[in-house]
C-alpha cells in the first residue's frame, strides 16, 4: 500500500482527485511540486513518494499545468531523474547548470485561441454551486493545514475548475465594509460576526468559525470576497482581536497573504463554506422513507399463548345420587 508524503491535507486532495465531477489533479500536482522544491534536500523515501505521485499525475493534467510544473522543476537541482524523463527533460551534465529539453523535430502547432467569456456567462458559471461533500473535504483539508500550506492552497485554488460563488453586490459590500470596520474599532466581535455572516449569506456558526480561526486565513478570505481595501483590512487586524493585533509578525504575515490573495480563491472558499452547510443540513434532515417507522420499531419477543384446555377439563359431571340428595 502506498504511503502518502508527510504533508497535511494530501489525503483530502487525493480523495477529491478520484471523485467524478471535481478535477483537483492539477491543483494536487502544483501543491506537491511547490512543497517539494521548498526543501534543499530530501530523503530517499520522500523522493520515492514524490516520483510515485507525480508520475501518475503528469499524464492526467492539462498542458498549462504540466508546463508550470516543468518550469518549477527544471531549475531545481534535486529533481529526480524519473520525473525529468516524464517531463521530457534531460538530466544536467557537469557543464550545464540546468536540464535542457529534448530536440524538437517538428514545428509546434499553434495553440487554439482561448475564448473569453462574457460578463453574463461568467456570472452564470459562478452561480453553479459546489458539491456539498467536496466542499466539506476542502474545508477539512484547509483546517488541518499549516500556515504555509494554507497559503499554497489558496494560491493554487485560482487555477482549479471549482465553481466560485458570485460576487457580493458592490453597494451591499461597501455598507458591510463600513460596518465591519466600526465593529473592529470597538472590538465588538459579536456584531462583526453577525454582519459578516449576513453579508456573505453564511450561518452564524460558520461565520463564528471564520472569525475565531486562530490562523486568521479564513477571515482574510472572507473580507477579500467583499473586496475590502488592504488598509482597512490591516486596521481590522489591529483592533478586532488582541491576539491578532498583539503580534506584529502575525499582522504582517496576514497582510502579506491578503495582498497576494486573488478574488477567485476567496470566492471559492466562500462557495466551500456554503456547500459544507448544505452537507450538514442534508445529514441532519434526511428524507424519510415509507418503511422508516417499521424499521425503527422495536421487535418485541413473541409471547407464547396458553394451551387450550381439553374439551372435558373443568366440566363437572352430575350424577343421580347428587340430584337425589337435594
N, C-alpha and C positions, 0 to 999 in steps of 0.2 A: 504493500500500500504506500502511495506517495505521500511524503510529508511536506506540507507547505512551508514556505520561508517564514522565518521568525518575525513577521511584520503584522501588527494588529490590523484586523479588518479584512484580511485577504480571504478568509473563509466566506464572508458575506459576498465579496466580489466574485469568487468562484461559483457560488450558488446562483448569483444573478447571471453569470455568463452562460449557464446551462439552461436558463429559462427562455422559452419561446416568447418573442414579442419584445424583449428588452435586450439589446445587443450592447453589453457592457464590456466586451472583449477589447475594443480599442482603449478604453479608459484603464482597464486592468493592465494592458501592456505598457502604457505610458507611465502609470504609477510604479509598476515593478521596475522599469528602466530607471526612473528618476531616483528611486530609493537605492538601486544598486550602484549607480555612479557617484552617490554621495560619499561612499566609503572609499578610502585609498586602497584597501586590501580586503580580501575575502578568504574565508576558509574553503577547504576542498568541498565540504558539504554544502555550503552556501552557493558555491559556483555550480555544483552539480544540480541543485534545485533551480537555480536561475536558468541554466541551459534547458532543463526539462520543461519548465513552464513557457519560456519564450519560444522554444522550438515549435510548440503546438500553436501558440497564438500568432506567430508571424504569418503563417499561411492563412489565417482566418480573419485578418483585419484588412481594412481598405488601404489603398496606395498612399494616401496622405499620412495615415498613422505609421505605416511602415517607413516612409521617408523621414518622419520626425524621429522615430526611434533610431534609424540608421545614423542620423546626424548627431544624436547624443552619444552613440556607442563608437562612432568612427574616431572620435578624439579622446576616448577613454582608454588608457593604456592597459587596463585589466580586463578587457572584453574577451571572453572565451573564444577559442578558435572555431568551435562548432557554431556559435552564434554568428561570427563573422562570415562563415561559409553560407549559413542560412540566408544572410542578408546580401549575398553576392559580393562580399569584400574579401580581399587577400590579406593575410597576416603581414604585419610590417616587417621589413628586413632591417638589419642593423643600421643601414644608412638612410632609412626612411623613418620619419618621426610618427607618421600616422598611416593606417592602412589605406590602400588605394582600391578603387573599384576596378572590376574586370573590363576588358576592352569591349566597346560597343560595336557589334558587327554591322548593324543596320541602323539607319536614322530613326530616331524616336518619333512615334506618331503623335501629332499634336493632340493635346487633351481637349475633350469637348468643352465648350463654353458652359459655365455654371449659370443656371437660370436663377435670377434674383427674384425672390417672392415679393409680391406687392404687400402693402401695409395690411390690407384686408386678409390676404392669405396668411400672413404671419400671425395676425390676431386670431384667426380661426385655428391655426395649428397650436397656438399657445393655450387655447381653451380646452384642448383634449387632456383629460385627467390622467394621472399616473396610476398604475395598478396598485391597489392598497397593500398587497403583500410585498411588492417590490419596494414601495415607499417605506414600509416598516423595516425592511432589511437594510436599506440605505441609512436610515437614521440609527439603527443599531450599530452598523459599521462605523458611522461617524462618531457616535458617542463613546465608543471604546478606543478610538484612535488617539494618538498623542498630538501635541500642538503642531509639530512639523508635519505629521501625516495628515492632519486636518487641512493644513494649508495646501498640501499637494492634491488632496481630494477635491477641494474647492477649485483649484486651478484647472484640473482636468475635467471637471463637470461641464465646462463650457463647450467642450468638443464632443460630448456624447449626444446621442439621439433621443435622450429622455425628454419628455414633454415638460416645458416650463409653464408656470402659471401666467395668467395675463397680468399686464402692468396695472398697478393701482392708479385710478384716475388722478390726474395732476392736481386738481383742486382739492380733492379729499386728502391726498398725500401731503400737500402744503399745510392744511389745517392740522393734520396729525403731527407733523414735524414740529410745529409751533407748540402744540400741547405737550408733546414729549419733552421738549427742551425745558419748558416751565416746570414740569414734574421732576425732571432731573435736577434742576437748580434747587428745588425744595427737598430733594432726596426722598420724594414720595414714590416709593417703588410700587405700591399698590395701584395708584392711579396710572402710573406709567405702564404697568402690565395690562390694565383694563383697556387703555387707549390703544396699545399695540395690538391686543387681541381683536378688538372691534375693527380696527383699520385693515388688518390682514385677514380677517374672517377666520380666526382661529379660536378654539375653545379656551376658556380661561386656564385650564390645566396645562395645555400645550404652551400657551403664552408665558405662563409662570416658569415652565422648564426652560424656555428660550432665555428669559431674563436672568434666571438664577443659575444658569450653567457656569461653573467656576472658570472654565477656559475663556469664555467671552466670545468665541467664534460664532455661535448661533445668534447672539444679539447683533453682531456685525452683519450677518446675512439678512436679518430681519429689517434693520434700518436701511441697508443697501437696497432692499426691494422697494423701499419708499423713496429712493433717490435722495437720501439725506445728504446734505453737503458735508464735506470732510471736517471742516472746522466745527460744525455743530456736533458731529459725532464725537470729536475729541472732548468737547465740553460735557457731553453726556457721560463719557467715561470718567471724567474727573470728579463729577458731582453726584452721580446717581448712587453709587455704592462705594463705601470706604475701601473695600478690598480691591476694587479696580483702581481708584484714584490714588491709593496709598503707595503703589509701586510704579515708579517712573518707567522701569523696564517693561512692565506689563502693559502700560498705556502705550508705549512706543511700539511694542510688538503688534498690538491690536490695531493701532492707527496705520501701521505699515501694511498689515493684512487688508484693512479696509480700502486703502488706496489701490491695491492690486486686485481687489475682488471685482469680478465682472457682474454686470446686472443679470445676465443669463444664469450664472451659477447661483446667485441669490434667489432668483425666481424658481429654479429647480428645487432648491431647498424648501422654499415655500410650498411648492407642489407636494414634496415629500411629507411635510408636516400635515397638510390637509389630507393626503392619502392615507397616512397612518391613522388618522382619526376615523376614517371610514372603515379601516380594518378592525379597529377596536369596537366600533358600533355594530358591525356585522357579526362579530363574535359574541357580543352581548345580547343582541336581539336576533337570535337565529329563528328562521321561519319555521313554524310548527307544521308537522305532518299529520295525516289523518289518524295514524295509529300511535301518536306520541303518548296519549293518556293510557292506552293499553300497555305500552312498553314501560311506562313509569309506575304502573300499578304493582303493588307488592303481591307476590304469589303466596297465598295462604296455604298452609298444609291441608291436605284433604282429610276430612273427619269421617271416620267410619260410622256408618249408620248402625243402630242396634238391630240385631237379628229379629225377625218377626217370630213371635211365639207360635208353637204348633197349634193347629186348629182346636185341639181338645184341651189345651192347657188353660187353666183358670176357670173352666166351666164346672160348676157344681151339679152333680147328678143327684136328683132327689129320688129317694126310694119310697116304697109303700109304707114302711114302718114309720118313717118320719111324718108322712101325711096322716097316719092314724093316731099319732101321739098328740096332735093339735086339739 
